[in-house]
Amino acid sequence: KRRKQLIVAVIVMIVFHVSVPLSQRVYAVEESTSTKILVLNSYSQDFAWTYEQTDGIMDKIKDYKANISLFIEYMDYKNYPTKENLDYLYNYYKFKYQDKNIDIIITTDDASLQFALENRAELFSDVPIIFSGVNQEGVDTITVGYDRVTGVLEVIDPTETIQIARNVNPSLRNIYLLYDNSESGLSTGSIVANKIREYDSNINIISWNNLAYEEVKQKAKELNIKDSIILVCTYFSDGDNKIIKMDEMTREISAISTVPLYYLYDFGLNYGTIGGSLQSGRIQGENAAAMALRIVEGEDPNDMPIFITDTTRTVFDYNQILRFDIPLKALPRNSEFI
């Protein structure tokens, strides 16, 4: 009898819930006095660059003396770069955060920064935004006309890596750039190419952004180790718009390449790249969180200039050093090895 009563009670609760119009339902509203920070990531959680930035943000904030509630979202824009996805996310965030009273937004990479700026007035009460992982071209394009937005600039400069490659191989003449045709990929590729030209206008720059992935693999097998390297930039899809996982791509290309793979980002380590002077997502995230905490302490974001500093580490995969018989004396003295 008791079991029947419980079943009836549950059925009544379910019927009551589904029969009440959505606009009349009551939801729990968080009454906490904590500062609420939303971390809005452009990409998915399994993308190492995103993971590293988020981890840096969390590590910095968890040790802060004040009470902070952290909300973390992933737009997965690399896999779903469509208006339909953005419309879905808009409605989802509008429903989810309507009563959260977010105080600060930290964005990682271009897509989330643009989404947050375009929609913060309607979704997040026009709160301050701190960005991370956005290069100068992205900042110049995305933030024009907006206030209370600042962040950590991703300084794209392969010069030190190219100098290292030249020290290893003085005959270096050809650099094959691997980047995709997304907005961030094209801007990164453009910046890298310009920096290489500034370093040495005689170096030949060959871009592979319009090649199918199978073509990239075939060409990687045929390069001349005496005068060539591959420099991997931002590459998540090939010339046919086929989605490519960075770790799998790096592992596959490295396994068949006749020349070393150099990288821009430290998440390429352990997958077969030589390394280089690499951007650290963790350092980017830590610096972005530090800026958010300055706002928590009362600083006006309009008075906070964009943070421009060295967020790189010079690090190499020792197995690849051995594979290509690279003398350690050719590498910088402050290098890390994994």
C-alpha positions as CSV (number, residue, x, y, z in Angstrom):
1,K,0.0,0.0,0.0
2,R,2.8,2.4,0.9
3,R,4.5,1.7,-2.4
4,K,1.3,2.5,-4.3
5,Q,1.0,5.8,-2.4
6,L,4.6,6.7,-3.4
7,I,4.0,5.9,-7.0
8,V,0.8,7.9,-7.1
9,A,2.6,10.9,-5.5
10,V,5.4,10.7,-8.0
11,I,2.9,10.6,-10.9
12,V,1.1,13.6,-9.5
13,M,4.3,15.6,-9.2
14,I,5.3,14.7,-12.8
15,V,1.9,15.6,-14.2
16,F,1.9,18.9,-12.3
17,H,5.4,19.8,-13.5
18,V,4.7,19.2,-17.2
19,S,1.3,20.9,-17.1
20,V,2.6,24.2,-15.7
21,P,3.6,26.6,-18.5
22,L,7.4,27.2,-18.7
23,S,7.0,30.9,-17.8
24,Q,5.2,30.1,-14.6
25,R,7.6,27.5,-13.2
26,V,9.8,28.4,-10.3
27,Y,13.5,27.8,-10.4
28,A,16.1,27.9,-7.7
29,V,17.8,31.3,-7.7
30,E,21.3,31.4,-6.3
31,E,21.3,33.9,-3.3
32,S,25.0,33.5,-2.6
33,T,27.0,36.6,-2.1
34,S,29.9,35.1,-4.0
35,T,31.4,36.8,-7.1
36,K,30.3,34.8,-10.1
37,I,32.8,34.3,-12.9
38,L,31.8,32.6,-16.2
39,V,34.6,31.0,-18.2
40,L,33.4,30.8,-21.8
41,N,35.6,28.6,-24.0
42,S,35.5,28.7,-27.7
43,Y,36.4,25.1,-28.2
44,S,35.8,21.7,-26.6
45,Q,37.1,20.4,-23.3
46,D,39.3,17.7,-25.0
47,F,41.2,20.4,-26.9
48,A,44.5,20.6,-25.0
49,W,44.9,24.4,-25.6
50,T,41.4,25.0,-24.1
51,Y,42.1,22.6,-21.2
52,E,45.4,24.3,-20.4
53,Q,43.9,27.8,-20.3
54,T,40.9,26.7,-18.2
55,D,43.2,24.8,-15.8
56,G,45.4,28.0,-15.4
57,I,42.3,30.0,-14.7
58,M,41.0,27.6,-12.1
59,D,44.4,27.2,-10.3
60,K,44.7,31.0,-10.0
61,I,41.2,31.5,-8.7
62,K,41.0,28.6,-6.3
63,D,43.7,30.2,-4.1
64,Y,42.0,33.6,-4.0
65,K,40.9,34.7,-0.5
66,A,37.4,35.8,-1.5
67,N,34.4,33.6,-2.3
68,I,34.1,33.0,-6.0
69,S,31.7,30.8,-7.9
70,L,33.1,29.6,-11.2
71,F,30.9,28.5,-14.1
72,I,32.6,26.9,-17.1
73,E,31.1,26.4,-20.6
74,Y,32.4,25.0,-23.9
75,M,31.1,26.3,-27.2
76,D,32.8,23.6,-29.3
77,Y,33.1,26.0,-32.2
78,K,35.8,24.1,-34.0
79,N,33.4,21.2,-34.5
80,Y,30.3,23.3,-35.0
81,P,31.2,26.6,-36.6
82,T,27.6,27.4,-37.7
83,K,25.0,30.1,-37.0
84,E,22.7,27.3,-35.9
85,N,25.1,26.3,-33.1
86,L,25.4,30.0,-32.0
87,D,21.7,30.4,-32.0
88,Y,21.3,27.3,-29.9
89,L,24.0,28.4,-27.5
90,Y,22.3,31.9,-27.2
91,N,19.0,30.3,-26.1
92,Y,20.7,27.8,-23.8
93,Y,22.8,30.4,-22.0
94,K,19.8,32.7,-21.8
95,F,17.8,30.0,-20.0
96,K,20.7,28.8,-17.8
97,Y,22.1,32.1,-16.6
98,Q,18.9,34.2,-16.4
99,D,19.1,34.2,-12.6
100,K,22.8,33.7,-12.0
101,N,23.8,37.4,-12.1
102,I,27.3,36.8,-13.6
103,D,29.8,39.4,-12.5
104,I,32.7,38.8,-14.9
105,I,33.2,36.8,-18.1
106,I,36.6,35.2,-19.0
107,T,36.7,34.1,-22.7
108,T,39.3,31.8,-24.3
109,D,40.1,32.3,-28.0
110,D,38.3,34.3,-30.7
111,A,34.8,32.7,-31.1
112,S,33.8,33.1,-27.4
113,L,35.1,36.6,-27.2
114,Q,33.0,37.7,-30.2
115,F,29.9,35.8,-29.0
116,A,30.2,37.3,-25.5
117,L,30.7,40.8,-26.7
118,E,27.8,40.6,-29.2
119,N,25.4,39.1,-26.6
120,R,26.5,40.2,-23.2
121,A,24.0,43.0,-22.9
122,E,21.1,40.6,-23.3
123,L,22.5,37.5,-21.7
124,F,24.9,38.8,-19.0
125,S,23.9,42.3,-18.0
126,D,26.7,43.9,-19.9
127,V,29.4,42.7,-17.5
128,P,33.2,43.1,-18.0
129,I,35.0,40.7,-20.2
130,I,38.6,39.4,-19.9
131,F,39.9,37.5,-23.0
132,S,42.7,35.0,-23.3
133,G,44.3,33.3,-26.3
134,V,43.5,36.1,-28.9
135,N,46.2,37.5,-31.1
136,Q,46.5,41.2,-32.2
137,E,44.6,40.8,-35.4
138,G,41.8,39.1,-33.5
139,V,41.7,41.9,-30.9
140,D,41.7,44.6,-33.5
141,T,38.8,43.0,-35.4
142,I,36.6,41.7,-32.6
143,T,36.8,44.4,-29.8
144,V,36.3,47.5,-31.9
145,G,33.5,49.7,-30.5
146,Y,33.1,47.8,-27.2
147,D,34.1,49.0,-23.7
148,R,34.9,47.2,-20.5
149,V,36.8,44.5,-22.4
150,T,40.5,43.7,-21.9
151,G,42.7,40.7,-21.5
152,V,45.9,38.8,-22.3
153,L,47.3,39.1,-25.8
154,E,48.5,35.9,-27.5
155,V,51.7,37.2,-29.0
156,I,52.4,35.1,-32.1
157,D,56.1,35.3,-32.9
158,P,57.9,32.3,-34.3
159,T,61.2,34.2,-34.6
160,E,63.0,32.4,-31.7
161,T,61.8,29.0,-33.0
162,I,63.0,29.8,-36.5
163,Q,66.4,30.9,-35.1
164,I,66.6,27.6,-33.2
165,A,65.8,25.7,-36.4
166,R,68.5,27.7,-38.2
167,N,71.0,26.9,-35.4
168,V,70.2,23.2,-35.8
169,N,70.3,23.4,-39.6
170,P,72.2,26.4,-41.1
171,S,71.0,25.3,-44.6
172,L,67.4,25.9,-43.7
173,R,65.6,27.5,-46.7
174,N,62.0,26.1,-46.8
175,I,59.4,26.4,-44.1
176,Y,56.1,24.6,-44.7
177,L,53.3,26.2,-42.7
178,L,50.4,24.0,-41.5
179,Y,47.3,26.1,-40.6
180,D,43.6,25.9,-41.4
181,N,41.2,28.3,-43.0
182,S,39.3,29.3,-39.9
183,E,39.5,33.0,-38.9
184,S,42.0,32.2,-36.1
185,G,43.9,29.9,-38.5
186,L,44.2,32.4,-41.3
187,S,45.2,35.3,-38.9
188,T,47.8,33.1,-37.2
189,G,49.2,31.9,-40.6
190,S,49.4,35.5,-41.8
191,I,51.2,36.7,-38.7
192,V,53.7,33.8,-38.7
193,A,54.5,34.3,-42.4
194,N,55.1,38.0,-41.9
195,K,57.4,37.3,-38.9
196,I,59.4,34.8,-41.0
197,R,59.8,37.4,-43.8
198,E,61.0,39.9,-41.3
199,Y,63.5,37.4,-39.9
200,D,64.8,36.4,-43.3
201,S,63.2,37.4,-46.6
202,N,65.2,34.6,-48.4
203,I,63.3,31.8,-46.6
204,N,60.7,30.2,-48.8
205,I,57.3,30.0,-47.1
206,I,54.9,27.3,-48.4
207,S,51.4,27.2,-47.0
208,W,49.4,24.0,-46.8
209,N,46.1,25.4,-45.7
210,N,44.3,24.6,-48.9
211,L,45.5,21.0,-49.2
212,A,43.5,17.9,-48.3
213,Y,44.9,16.1,-45.3
214,E,46.0,13.1,-47.4
215,E,47.9,15.5,-49.6
216,V,49.6,17.0,-46.5
217,K,50.7,13.6,-45.4
218,Q,52.0,12.7,-48.8
219,K,54.1,15.9,-49.0
220,A,55.4,15.4,-45.5
221,K,57.0,12.2,-46.7
222,E,58.8,13.9,-49.6
223,L,60.6,16.9,-48.0
224,N,64.3,17.3,-48.0
225,I,65.7,17.2,-44.5
226,K,68.8,19.2,-45.6
227,D,66.9,22.4,-46.1
228,S,63.2,22.1,-44.8
229,I,61.1,22.0,-41.7
230,I,57.3,21.9,-41.0
231,L,55.9,24.6,-38.7
232,V,52.5,23.7,-37.2
233,C,50.3,26.7,-36.4
234,T,46.5,26.5,-35.8
235,Y,45.3,23.4,-37.7
236,F,41.9,21.8,-37.0
237,S,40.5,21.2,-40.5
238,D,42.0,20.6,-43.9
239,G,41.5,22.3,-47.2
240,D,38.3,20.2,-47.7
241,N,36.9,21.4,-44.3
242,K,37.4,17.9,-42.8
243,I,37.8,18.2,-39.1
244,I,41.2,17.1,-37.9
245,K,42.2,16.4,-34.3
246,M,45.4,18.2,-33.5
247,D,47.0,15.4,-31.4
248,E,46.2,12.7,-34.0
249,M,47.4,14.9,-36.9
250,T,50.6,15.7,-35.1
251,R,51.3,12.1,-34.3
252,E,50.6,10.9,-37.8
253,I,52.5,13.6,-39.6
254,S,55.5,13.2,-37.3
255,A,55.6,9.4,-37.8
256,I,55.9,9.8,-41.6
257,S,57.7,13.1,-41.9
258,T,61.2,13.2,-43.3
259,V,61.8,16.6,-41.5
260,P,61.3,17.9,-38.0
261,L,58.0,19.4,-36.9
262,Y,58.3,22.6,-35.0
263,Y,55.3,24.1,-33.2
264,L,53.7,27.3,-31.9
265,Y,52.0,25.8,-28.8
266,D,53.1,23.6,-26.0
267,F,50.1,21.3,-26.3
268,G,51.9,19.8,-29.3
269,L,54.5,18.2,-27.0
270,N,54.4,14.4,-26.6
271,Y,52.9,13.9,-30.0
272,G,56.1,13.9,-32.1
273,T,57.1,17.6,-32.5
274,I,60.6,18.8,-31.8
275,G,59.2,21.7,-29.8
276,G,60.5,25.3,-29.9
277,S,59.6,28.5,-28.2
278,L,56.0,27.6,-27.4
279,Q,53.0,29.5,-26.3
280,S,51.6,28.1,-23.0
281,G,47.9,28.0,-22.5
282,R,48.3,27.6,-18.8
283,I,50.2,30.8,-18.5
284,Q,47.6,32.6,-20.7
285,G,44.9,31.4,-18.4
286,E,46.7,32.3,-15.2
287,N,47.2,35.9,-16.4
288,A,43.6,36.2,-17.5
289,A,42.4,35.1,-14.1
290,A,44.7,37.5,-12.4
291,M,43.1,40.4,-14.4
292,A,39.7,39.2,-13.5
293,L,40.7,39.2,-9.8
294,R,41.8,42.8,-10.1
295,I,38.2,43.6,-11.2
296,V,36.9,41.7,-8.2
297,E,39.0,44.0,-6.0
298,G,37.4,47.0,-7.6
299,E,39.6,48.0,-10.5
300,D,37.8,49.5,-13.5
301,P,38.3,47.3,-16.6
302,N,38.4,50.4,-18.8
303,D,41.6,51.4,-16.9
304,M,43.3,48.1,-17.4
305,P,45.4,48.0,-20.6
306,I,45.7,44.7,-22.5
307,F,48.3,42.5,-20.9
308,I,51.3,41.9,-23.2
309,T,54.0,39.7,-21.9
310,D,56.0,36.6,-22.7
311,T,53.7,33.6,-22.2
312,T,56.1,31.1,-23.9
313,R,58.4,28.3,-22.7
314,T,61.4,26.9,-24.7
315,V,60.9,23.2,-24.5
316,F,61.8,20.2,-26.6
317,D,60.9,16.5,-26.9
318,Y,64.1,14.6,-26.1
319,N,63.0,11.6,-28.2
320,Q,62.7,13.8,-31.3
321,I,66.1,15.4,-30.5
322,L,67.6,11.9,-30.6
323,R,65.6,10.9,-33.7
324,F,67.0,13.7,-35.8
325,D,70.5,13.6,-34.2
326,I,70.3,17.2,-33.0
327,P,73.3,18.3,-30.8
328,L,72.2,19.8,-27.5
329,K,74.7,22.7,-28.0
330,A,72.5,23.9,-30.9
331,L,69.6,24.5,-28.5
332,P,69.2,27.5,-26.0
333,R,70.7,27.0,-22.6
334,N,67.4,27.7,-20.8
335,S,65.6,24.9,-22.6
336,E,63.3,22.4,-21.0
337,F,63.3,18.7,-22.1
338,I,60.5,16.2,-21.9
